[in-house]
Amino acid sequence: MADAIADTRRLYTKPQNLNDAYGPPSNFLEIDVSNPETVGVGRGRYTTYEVRLKTNLPIFKLKESSVRRRYSDFEWLRAELERESKVVVPPLPGKALFRQLPFRGDDGIFDDSFIEERRQGLEQFLNKVAGHPLAQNERCLHMFLQDEIVDKNYTPSKIRQCCLG
């Protein structure tokens, strides 16, 4: 019986010092997709989302940023990552073609519940992609997350970490 008790004892770990307990978290990367806004009229109508980033990862030049993106920008990012990186890129939330049919009883792709569902899917997509170490080296991801305008004619390249240490 004494052996059974010995096996269930807590594993002893190094005591945590105050700096570990209250210092800055090790590495973090937080991405929120929020504040959907529908702009334009008629066939030129679309919804943009605010993409906010907070991080302390050295590879990102800005530690906090906020940009607005539309669904087609997310599609562009996904296509670029598939083309340029070795990352298995997760799918985006669907295109919702059935919601674009005329004579629907709701606002179709501009319906609040659809926009919220899509917002959640885009946020999950971005967090999966940006959390991948190989994707973090891709210039297209940095541009998508931190540049005001996405330059779709950019030259694909890897981001090099400067000043390690």
C-alpha positions in Angstrom: 0.0 0.0 0.0 2.9 2.4 0.8 4.1 2.0 -2.8 0.7 3.1 -4.2 0.9 6.3 -2.1 4.4 7.0 -3.2 3.3 6.8 -6.9 0.6 9.5 -6.5 2.8 12.2 -4.9 3.1 15.4 -6.8 6.1 15.8 -9.0 8.3 18.4 -7.6 9.1 21.3 -9.9 11.5 24.1 -9.6 9.8 26.9 -7.5 8.6 29.8 -9.6 10.3 33.1 -8.9 8.5 36.4 -8.9 9.7 37.4 -12.3 8.3 34.2 -13.9 5.0 34.6 -12.0 4.5 38.3 -12.7 6.9 39.1 -15.6 5.7 39.4 -19.2 4.4 36.1 -20.7 6.9 34.2 -22.8 5.7 34.3 -26.4 2.2 35.4 -27.3 0.3 36.1 -30.5 -3.3 37.3 -30.2 -5.4 38.0 -33.3 -8.9 39.3 -33.1 -11.2 39.7 -36.1 -14.0 42.1 -35.1 -16.1 45.2 -35.9 -17.6 44.1 -39.2 -18.7 47.0 -41.4 -20.7 46.7 -44.6 -19.8 49.4 -47.2 -20.9 50.3 -50.7 -24.2 49.8 -52.5 -25.7 47.3 -54.9 -23.2 44.9 -56.5 -20.3 46.9 -55.0 -21.4 46.1 -51.5 -19.0 44.2 -49.2 -18.1 43.7 -45.6 -14.8 44.5 -44.0 -13.4 43.2 -40.7 -11.0 44.8 -38.3 -7.9 42.5 -37.8 -6.1 43.3 -34.6 -2.8 41.8 -33.7 -0.9 41.9 -30.4 2.3 40.0 -30.0 5.8 40.0 -28.5 7.3 37.7 -31.1 10.4 39.3 -32.5 9.6 38.3 -36.1 6.7 40.9 -36.3 7.9 44.5 -36.8 4.9 46.0 -35.0 3.9 44.6 -31.6 0.3 45.9 -32.0 -1.5 46.6 -35.3 -5.0 47.1 -36.6 -6.0 46.8 -40.3 -9.3 46.3 -42.2 -9.7 43.4 -44.5 -12.5 41.9 -46.7 -13.1 38.3 -47.4 -11.3 38.5 -50.8 -8.1 39.6 -48.9 -8.4 36.4 -46.7 -8.7 34.4 -50.0 -5.6 36.1 -51.3 -3.6 35.3 -48.1 -4.7 31.7 -48.2 -3.7 31.3 -51.9 -0.3 33.0 -51.3 0.5 30.7 -48.3 -0.5 27.6 -50.3 1.8 28.8 -53.1 4.8 30.0 -51.2 5.0 28.0 -48.0 5.2 24.4 -46.9 2.3 24.9 -44.5 -0.9 22.9 -44.8 -3.3 25.9 -45.0 -6.7 25.4 -43.2 -9.8 26.2 -45.2 -11.6 29.5 -45.0 -15.3 29.6 -44.0 -17.3 28.9 -47.1 -18.2 31.3 -49.9 -22.0 31.1 -49.0 -23.2 31.1 -52.6 -26.7 30.1 -51.6 -26.9 33.3 -49.5 -26.3 35.3 -52.7 -29.4 34.1 -54.4 -32.1 36.8 -55.1 -35.5 36.9 -53.4 -34.2 35.6 -50.0 -36.1 36.5 -46.9 -33.0 37.9 -45.1 -30.1 40.1 -46.1 -28.1 37.1 -47.5 -24.3 37.6 -47.0 -25.1 40.9 -45.2 -27.3 39.3 -42.6 -25.9 39.9 -39.1 -25.9 36.2 -38.1 -24.0 35.2 -41.3 -21.5 38.0 -40.8 -20.9 36.9 -37.2 -20.5 33.2 -38.3 -18.0 34.3 -41.0 -16.1 36.6 -38.5 -15.6 33.6 -36.2 -14.4 31.4 -39.0 -12.0 34.1 -40.3 -10.6 34.6 -36.8 -10.0 30.8 -36.3 -8.4 30.6 -39.7 -6.0 33.5 -39.0 -5.1 32.3 -35.6 -4.2 28.8 -37.0 -2.2 30.2 -39.8 -0.4 32.9 -37.8 0.4 30.4 -35.0 2.4 28.2 -37.5 6.2 28.9 -37.3 6.7 28.5 -41.0 3.8 30.8 -41.9 5.3 33.4 -39.6 8.2 33.7 -42.0 6.1 34.6 -45.0 6.0 38.2 -46.1 2.4 37.9 -47.3 1.2 37.1 -43.7 3.1 40.1 -42.3 1.7 42.4 -45.0 -1.9 41.0 -44.4 -1.7 41.5 -40.6 0.2 44.8 -40.4 0.2 46.9 -43.6 -2.6 49.3 -44.2 -2.9 48.2 -47.9 -2.3 44.7 -49.1 0.1 45.0 -52.1 -1.0 42.0 -54.2 1.9 42.7 -56.6 4.4 42.2 -53.9 7.5 40.0 -54.3 7.1 36.9 -52.1 9.9 36.4 -49.7 10.8 35.1 -46.3 11.0 37.4 -43.3 14.4 37.2 -41.6 14.6 37.7 -37.9 17.0 40.5 -37.1 18.6 41.1 -33.8 18.0 37.8 -32.1 19.0 37.6 -28.5 
